[in-house]
């Protein structure tokens, strides 16, 4: 399970496309719309996802990381079920025990702002993007295992090759086959 996290405008979609092509792994279907509305029962999705264990798949965000960031900021509350702190903490601990590889996309804030400033797809998050960015920065700094920070504004060849080698090493350690 490779999870690509970060605020809107941070380069997640482009990175996922490259990873999918190079690792030959499927991308999990989206469960939340661009307007931050759940398209399915997210509590059930989390429980099913955790029951499946370590999956050879790329996730465009994982609800156990992104919902505590986006929910309170955009809706002033988390999705039903996620507001149960006992459940949320237990599921986050279970998620960490699966040992996913988490990539936090965090280019400089100015690059993120430039990407969301005029983009109609990001109008819902635009006024909150600074808060969302810093919450992801905090999440990346506190994630302890199997993670990397991706900055698409840096030298792409060296940085991407290094990231890919980190992921491939993790996949080898976990016995996950790829192309």
Buried (B, 14 or more C-beta within 10 A) or exposed (E): BBBBBBBBBBBBEEBBEBBBEBBEBEBBEEBBEEEBEBEEBBBEBBBEBBEEEBBBBBBBBBBBBBBBBBBBBBEEEBBEBBEEEEBBEEBBEBBBEBBBBBBBBBBEBEBBBEBBEEEEEBEBBBEBBEBBBEBBBEBBEEBEEBBBBBBBEEEEEEBBEEBBEBBBEBBEEBEBEEE
